[in-house]
Amino acid sequence: MFTGIVEAVGALRKLEWRDGDLRVTVATGALPLDDVQLGDSIATNGVCLTVVALGADHFIADVSAETLSLTRFGHYAVGQPVNLERAVTPSTRLGGHLVSGHVDGVATVVSRTARARAVDFWLEAPAALGRYLPHKGSVTIDGISLTLNEVDGARFRLTIVPHTAQQTTLEAAQAGQQVHIEVDLLARYLEKLMQPQADTSSGLTLETLARSGFVK
């Protein structure tokens, strides 16, 4: 589990294709590795990767065929900058929102516009993800926890303050670029709970939500 607060920007140092999947070596830049162990998780551009080998300034992880089908890792080249975050601990400050590192798909940057000292980005997600994008809700883009400031179907606007731009890969993002998107974890679970069940005598329904004051 992660928070979407990027700790460092690293880069892909090596890419090795192995029988249909990929092994990556990630140079970790300023990311602290003193408490990282084999088997730990590190979010890499929003993708939860398991550390299978560790060096003083890098880690190695495998990217499965499933992950390749949902992300841009199969199109990355050596030198690709990546946002990095170590998994949270029970004492970690939750500065962003709950992020699983399980990417839902790829969104496209539609436009980039200066807004005072910040930058407005419009992005377009796959149409099926539009239902999970509420106004002023949370979304994860390349591992960065961000607020949805405006939503139009599967299109949405993000406002990136200078600090976030400088500390992540968004500083260089331009129209046409594709990025990883993970929708709010709670929205996915709520949708599952709302689906009709064979036994409707218990569980979450619109009626029970209304009785509890969550739906008017």
N, C-alpha and C positions, 0 to 999 in steps of 0.2 A: 504494500500500500504506500501511496505517495501523497504529496500535498499540491503538486504543481508549482512549487516555488523552486526555480532552477538554482542549483548551487554553483555550477560552472559550465562553461562551453568547452567541449573537447572536440576531437576530430577522429574520423575513421582512418586508422593507420594501415590496415591490411584487410582484404576481403578474399576469402577462400571458398569457392564453391565445392560442395561435397555431396555427391549423389542426390542432387535436387534441392538441398538446403544450403545454408550459408553459415560460415564461421567468420566472425568479425573480431578484429583487434581494435580497441578504442583507446586512443591517447586521451588521458583524463584531465590534462591541463591543471587547473587549480583545485580540482576536486580532492578533498582529503580521503586518503585510502587507508589510514592507520587502523580504522576499526572495521574495514571490509574483509570478509572471509569468503572462501570458496562456498558456493551455493547461495550467497546473498544476491539480492536483486538490485539492479541499478536501472532507472528509467533513462532511456537513450532516445531523445526526440519523442518522448512520450510512450515508448515501447518498453515494457518490463522485460529486461534481459537478465538471465541467470549467469553469474560469474563462474566460469569453469576453469579459468587460470588467471593468475594475478601477478603483475610486475610492479616495480616501484612507481611507474608513471602510466600504467595501462592495465586494462583487463581484457579478457577474451571471453566471448559468449557465442552461443549457437542461435541462429535465427531459423525457426522451423518453416516448412512449406506453408503452413497455415498462416503464420505471421507475414510471410512474404506476400501472400495473396491479398492481405488487407493493408499493407504499408508500402512505403517507397524504398524499403531497404534493397530490393532487387535492382533498383535504378541508381542507387548511390554509387559514387566513385571514391577512391582513396582521396583523402583531404576534405571530405564532406564535414562541415561543422555540425555538431550535435549538442543539444541541451542535455545536461546530466543532473540527476538527482538520486541520492541514496534513499533506500526505503526508510520510512519513518520508524521511530521507536515510541514506546508508551509515553515518554517525556518530551517528545517533539512538539513544538508549537505548530498548530494547524493554521498556517498563514494563508493558505489558499482554500482548497476544498478537497474532499476525499477523491483520490484518483487511483484507479486500479492498475493503470499501465496496459490495459487491454484495449487497443485501438479499435474503433468502430469502422474506420474507413479513411478516405482521403478527401480533403476539401481543397478548393482552389481559391487563391487570392484574386479577387476581381478588380480591386482598385486600392490605391494608397494615396491618402491626402493629408497634408499638414493641417493640424488643428491647434492653433496657438503653439505651445512647446511640445504638444503630443502629436501622435499620428493616428488617423482613422483608417482602419482597414475594413473593407467589405469583403466577405468570403462567401463562397457557395459550397454547401455540403451536399452529399447525395440526398436525393429527394426523400428517401425513406427515413432519414435522420431528422427531418424538419420538425417532427412532432415532439422531439426531445429538447428543443431549443426555446426555452421560455424567456421573455423579456426580463432582463436583470437577473437571469439565472447564471449558472456557471457552465463553462465549457473548457476543455483542455486542447490547446493547439501546440503540436510538437512538444508536449510535456509541460506547457505553461498554463497555469490556472488563470483564466480571464473571464470578464463579465460581458454578458450579451447586452449591449446598450440599445440595440434596435434589431428587430427580427421581421423578415418578410418571407414567409414560407421557409425554404431551406437556405435563404440568404440572411446574413447577419452582419452587424457592424460591431467592431471592437475598437476601443480607444486605448492606445498604448502610450503610457507615460514614459518620459525619457529614461528613467532608471531601468524599467523593464526592457526597453529596446537595447540599452547599452549592455545589459547583463545576459542577453539571450541572442538567438539567431535572428530574431525579428528585425533587428537593426538593418539587415541587408535584404529583407524580404521585399519582393516586387510583384506587380500584377502578373498573373500567369503561373506563379509558383504554386506547387502542390505541397500540402502539409498534412500531417496526421491529425485526426480529430477523435477525441473521446468525449461522448456526451456524459451528462451528470449520472453518476452511479445510482443515485436514489431514483431517478426517473426510470431507469431500466427495471429496477426491482418493483417499483410501483406498478408499471405496466403489467408485469407478470402476475402480480397479486390481483389486478383488476380483470384478468382474463377469466371468462366463464369456466367453472369447474363442473365435473360430473356431479359432485355432491355440493349443492349450494346452501346446505343448512348451516354452514359456517364459513368463515373467511371474510375477505374484504370486498364490499360492494359499495355502489354509490349510495345506497340507502344507509348502510352503517356509517359511512363518512358523513352523510347529512345529519344523522342523529348525534354524531359527535361534534358537529359544528364546523367540519372542514369543508363542506360544500353547502352553498346557499342557493 
